[in-house]
Amino acid sequence: MTILVPVKRGNSRGEKKVLSGGIERFTDLIYENNKDISLCEIFIDDREAGNSSHIIEKEIISKKADMLLLNELNHFYVNVIKYNIPTIFIVHEGLTRSLSILRLSEVIKIAEKQNAHIYFVSRNQYNYLKNNIKRVSNYEMSVNSVKGFVAPAFCD
């Protein structure tokens, strides 16, 4: 089984790797501890050129991915819908009142329809986003879609 995990790298190729955040550390730990994980590194120049989805799509095909583990809203649209691959989606959006809530509500709808396993960082984050998604899009997130919480306390 191959689990493809796209991971953002905040620097360009060839430079020393820099840990850019907790979710990246989480992804690296998953990779280091699971032989079925295949990382799909997306560098800042890839993102700036708008190539992220194309790179993931290429990796899905070349590595014959059986499952995706995603933590990026934008990666969800193209890759999950087009390939209908079982997906684990980690929602790590902050507790903000911004337009990103509208996009998140669309992704959550798709994730629920595709039977993705959805994880949040905390119950507080889940409740906040659930209430705001309801407020801005009149969409009620199904409690059955939420499989659990990935607490940030895993860091060294």
C-alpha positions in Angstrom: 0.0 0.0 0.0 1.3 3.5 -0.9 0.1 6.5 1.1 1.0 9.7 -0.7 1.7 12.7 1.5 2.1 16.1 -0.2 4.3 18.3 2.0 5.1 21.9 1.6 8.7 22.9 1.8 9.3 26.6 2.5 12.6 26.7 0.6 13.8 26.0 -3.0 15.4 22.8 -4.1 19.0 22.3 -3.3 19.0 24.4 -0.2 19.3 23.1 3.3 15.9 21.8 4.4 14.2 24.1 6.9 11.3 23.0 9.1 8.7 25.6 8.5 6.0 24.5 11.0 4.3 21.9 13.1 2.4 20.3 10.4 5.6 19.7 8.4 7.2 18.2 11.5 4.1 16.0 11.9 4.4 14.9 8.2 8.1 14.1 8.6 7.4 12.0 11.7 4.8 10.0 9.8 7.3 9.4 7.0 10.1 8.4 9.3 7.9 5.9 11.1 5.8 4.3 8.3 7.3 2.3 5.4 4.1 2.8 3.3 4.4 6.6 3.2 5.7 8.3 0.1 6.4 12.1 0.4 5.6 14.4 -2.4 7.6 17.5 -1.7 6.3 20.8 -3.0 8.7 23.7 -2.9 8.0 27.4 -2.8 8.9 27.9 -6.4 6.4 25.1 -7.3 3.7 26.9 -5.4 4.6 30.3 -6.9 4.4 28.8 -10.4 1.0 27.2 -9.6 2.3 23.7 -10.1 1.3 22.0 -6.8 -1.7 20.1 -8.1 0.1 19.0 -11.2 3.0 17.7 -9.1 0.7 15.7 -6.8 -1.3 14.4 -9.8 2.0 13.1 -11.4 3.0 11.4 -8.1 -0.5 9.8 -7.7 0.0 8.2 -11.1 3.7 7.3 -10.9 3.6 5.9 -7.4 0.2 4.3 -7.8 -1.1 5.9 -4.6 -3.7 3.9 -2.7 -4.4 6.7 -0.2 -3.7 10.4 0.3 -3.0 12.2 3.5 -3.7 15.9 2.9 -3.4 19.0 5.0 -3.8 21.6 2.4 -7.3 22.8 1.2 -6.2 23.5 -2.4 -4.8 19.9 -2.9 -8.1 18.4 -2.0 -10.1 19.7 -4.9 -8.2 18.3 -7.9 -6.7 15.2 -6.5 -9.5 13.7 -4.4 -12.3 14.4 -6.8 -10.5 13.4 -10.0 -9.0 10.2 -8.7 -11.5 9.2 -6.0 -8.7 8.0 -3.7 -9.4 7.3 -0.1 -8.2 10.3 1.9 -7.3 11.4 5.3 -7.7 15.2 5.6 -6.1 17.1 8.5 -7.7 20.5 9.0 -5.2 22.8 10.6 -6.8 26.2 9.6 -6.6 28.8 12.3 -9.5 30.3 14.2 -10.0 33.3 12.0 -13.1 34.9 10.5 -11.9 35.2 6.9 -13.0 34.2 3.4 -11.1 30.9 3.8 -14.0 29.6 5.8 -16.1 29.6 2.6 -13.4 27.5 0.9 -13.1 25.2 3.9 -16.9 24.7 3.9 -16.7 23.6 0.2 -13.8 21.2 0.9 -15.6 19.7 4.0 -18.7 19.1 1.8 -16.6 17.3 -0.8 -14.7 15.4 1.9 -17.9 14.2 3.5 -19.3 13.2 0.2 -16.1 11.2 -0.7 -16.1 9.6 2.8 -12.7 11.1 3.7 -11.5 10.7 7.2 -11.4 14.3 8.6 -9.2 15.2 11.6 -9.0 18.5 13.4 -6.2 19.9 15.6 -8.5 20.2 18.7 -12.1 20.0 19.7 -12.0 23.8 20.2 -10.8 24.3 16.6 -13.5 21.9 15.4 -16.3 23.7 17.3 -15.2 27.1 16.1 -14.9 26.1 12.4 -18.1 24.1 12.5 -20.0 27.1 13.9 -18.5 29.5 11.3 -19.1 27.1 8.4 -22.7 27.0 9.5 -22.8 30.8 9.8 -21.3 31.6 6.4 -22.6 28.7 4.2 -25.6 27.3 6.1 -23.9 23.9 5.9 -24.0 21.6 8.9 -20.9 19.5 9.2 -21.7 15.9 10.1 -20.2 14.8 13.4 -19.8 11.3 11.9 -17.2 12.7 9.4 -14.8 13.8 12.1 -12.6 10.8 12.9 -10.6 12.5 15.6 -8.1 15.1 16.6 -4.3 15.4 15.9 -3.1 17.2 19.0 -0.1 19.6 18.5 1.6 18.1 21.5 3.6 15.6 19.4 6.5 18.0 18.8 9.8 17.5 20.5 
